[in-house]
Amino acid sequence: MPTVMVQAYSQTQVNDLINTVAPFLKPGDWLDLVSGNNKTQISTSGLKTWLGQLQAIFPTTGDPNNDYEYSIHTGDYSTPLDNVKIAVADKTLMSLIDDVLYDYQPSNANFTFDFPTTLTKMTNFANALVGAVGLQGFPVHPVAYPTGRPVLESDLQKYNWDYGKILTTLQAVGNAGEQIIQTQAYAGDISGSWTPAINKLLTQYSNSGLSARSLVVQVTVGTGGNAQSPAQCYAAFKQLLTLDPSTGLFYIWWSNPSDLTQLLQLMGR
């Protein structure tokens, strides 16, 4: 059974993870703390407060059989990589986490659909992170978190996005780069959009020499927008396992803890 990744972007969500969701999470799962996306400035003090609260419940002991993984999740506020640079300058923060996610979608500053420019931005992100934390001695990994719209949207096919190339671009810099693709918009139609999207991504990964296991995709559980019900998200999860039995991680974005716990229960948690 794949591990799961869940986010928290507020103190309320941190409290929900501790008080409601905790029984459904297990060592190996990944907690992603969001600050500085959607053109806002990152709060390193807030992230450190949340990390202290969560790590008291979901430990990082150094034992791979009992540890939870932690990331911070940010985008550009104004200038390129401004929030990433603020984060990596905070040595205490870097010592508490495993990964930095770079949120790359139209709601963040400095985004473009131009694909060669996107690859350059990913290289710059990985260099900014790996260079800074390498000097500090912390093995913090760069993780791309790009929009999934160019996977299937017809008017974006002209840009020729290749998500395998995004991941290999990160990995060329070092420190075990990873990628999580925002595929939540496709999960509402398993045969019409979810399956074609996953198959296209698997093909791109294979063409780049990447294993299927390295493909990580997202659903959003809830109501409104690109969110789907727990049952629909579970159907997407089951289909993902059919298409990619080796998958190791499944990202679940959530707002209501009841929706999240229902989905986790359907997944056998």
N, C-alpha and C positions, 0 to 999 in steps of 0.2 A: 504494500500500500504506500503510495507516495506521501511524502511529508507535505505539510501545507504552510502557506505564508499568509499572514493576516496583518493589516495595517492598524495604526492608531494615529489620528491627526488632532486629538484634543484630550484634555484631562478626563472628560466624560468617557471617551473610548478606552483610555488606559484603565479607568475604574471598572468598566464593563469587562475588559479582558481579565482583570484580577478577580472580580466578584461573581461573574456569570460564565465566562467562556473557559476559564482555567481547567475545569474537569475534562474538557474535550480536546485540549492540546496535550502534546507529549514531547519528550526530548527529541531533538532533531528538527522540530518545527521552527519557523522563522518569523520574527516579529519586526515589522517595518515601521519606523516612526517618522512621520511626515512633518516637515517644517520648511517653508520657503518655496513651495510650489505656487503656481498660479500668480506669478509676479509679486510675491511677498518676500520679505527679508527673513532669513533663517534666524531662529532663536536657539543658540547653542545652550544657553542656560536652561531653557525649557526642555530641550531634548535630554540634558543630563538629569534633570529632575525626574522625567518619565523613565529613563533608563534605571535610575536607582530604585524606583517603585516596582518596576517590572522584574528586574533581576533579583529582587528579594523573593519573588514567587516563581519565576522561570529562570533558573540559575545558569551561570556560565562558570563552571568549575574547572574547565580544562579536560574533563573526561568526555570524550566524544559520544559515549553511550548515554550520558545524562545531560548534555548541554543543549541549550536553545541558541539559535543564531539570531544576531541582531544587526539591523541596518538602519541608517538614516536615509531619508528620501527627500531630495530637494531639486529645485530647478534654478533657472536664472531669474534674478530679481530685476536687474537693470542691464548691467554689462555682462559679457560672457563669463560664465563660471564664477561670478561674484560670490554666490552662496557656498559653492564648493570650496573656494579659497578660504572663506571665513571658517568653515567647518574644519578643514585640515589644519588650520593654524591653532586649533584648540587641542592640545596634546591629551588632556584628560578625556575629552569626548572621543578622540581616536582610540584611546586605550580601552574604551568600553564597548566597541562595536567591531563587527566583522566585515561590513560592506557599506559602500555609499552608492545609493541609487541616483542616477541622473535622469530626472523627469524631462522627457523631450517630446513635447506636443504643442499644438498651436496656442494653448492657453498660457504658455510660458514665453518670456522674452527671448529674442534672438533665435526663434525657431524658423526653419525653412523646410519646404518639401524637396528642395534641390538635393539630390542624393550625394553627389561628390562633396558638396559643402557639408552635408550631414556627417559623412565619414571623417572629414577633417575635424569637425566639432567633437566627435567621439574620441579621436586620437588626442585632441587637446585635453579633454576631460580625463582620460586615463593617465596622461602624462602629469597633469596637475595633481592627481591623487597619488599615483605611484611614486612620483618624485618626492612629494612632501612627506608622506607617511613612511616611505623607505628610509628617509633620513632620520625619522623619529624611531624607527625600529618596530613599527606596528604593521602586521600583515593584513592591511585593510584592502579589500578587493573592489575594483570598479565594476558597477553593474549598470548597463544601459536599460532604460525604461521608456522605450519609444512608443509613439502612437502606433496603433495597428491599422489605421485607416487605409494606408497604401497597400495593404494585403489584397483587398478585393474591391475597394471603391473604384468605379469605372473611370471617373474623371481624374484619378490620381495615378493610373497605370502609366501615363506618359513619363513619370519620374523614375520608373524602373527601380523601385526599392528592392533591395536584396538583404533580408535580415541575417542570412548567413554571413554576408560580408561585414555587417555591423559587428557581429560577435567576433569574427576573426580579426577585425581591426582592433578591438579592445585587447584580445589575447596577444596580439603582436607586441603590445607595450609591456605586458607582464602582469604579475600578481593575479593570475587566474581570473581574468575578466569573465563576466556572465551577462546574460540578457533576459529580461522579462518583457514580453510583448503584450500590449494592451488590446487583447482580442475580445473584450467583453461585449462589443456591439454585435458580434456574430453568434453569441450563445443562444439567442432566442429562436433560431431556426437551425436545427441540428443538420438536416439534409441540405438545406438551401444555402447556408452560409458557413456554419461552424465546421462541417466536414471539409468543404473546399478550402477554407482558410488553413486548417491544420495540415491538410495534405500539401498545400502550396508551401507552407513553412518547412515541413519535413523535407520536401524536395530541395528547397534552397539550402537547408542545413547539410543535406547529403552532398550536394554539389560543392559545398565549401569544405568537405571533409570532416564535418562535425557529426557527432553521434546523435541519434534521436533523443537520448536521455538528456542532452543539454538544452532541449527545447522546453522553455517555461512559458506558459500562457496564463491569462487572467480571465476570471469571470467577476461580475459584480452581483451580489445577492441583495435583493430588496425590491423596491418599487420605483417607477419613474425612470426616465432617461434610458440608459443602456442596461439597467438592472433587470434581473430575472428572478423569479421565485426560487425558493430552495429546491423544489422538484425539478425545475428547468435547469438550474445550475448543476444538479446531480446528473441529469441526463447528459449534459455537456461533458461532465467529468467521466461518465461511463464510456461515452463515445471516444473521448481522448484516450482512455486506456485501450480501447479496441484498435484505434489507429496507431497508438504509440505505447505498447505495453511496458516499455522500459522507462517511461517518464518518472522523474524523481521528485518533482516539486510542482505544486498547483497553487497559484496565487488567488486568494479570495478577498476582494474588496467588499466592505460591508458598512452599514450605518446602524442598523438595528441589531442588537445582540441576539434577539430571538430568531431572526432570519439566519444569522450565522450559526447558531447552535443547532437549528433544525437541519441545515445543510451538513454540518459536521456529523450529526447523528445518522443521516442518510448514508454518509460515507463510511459508516462503521465505527465512528469514534464513541 
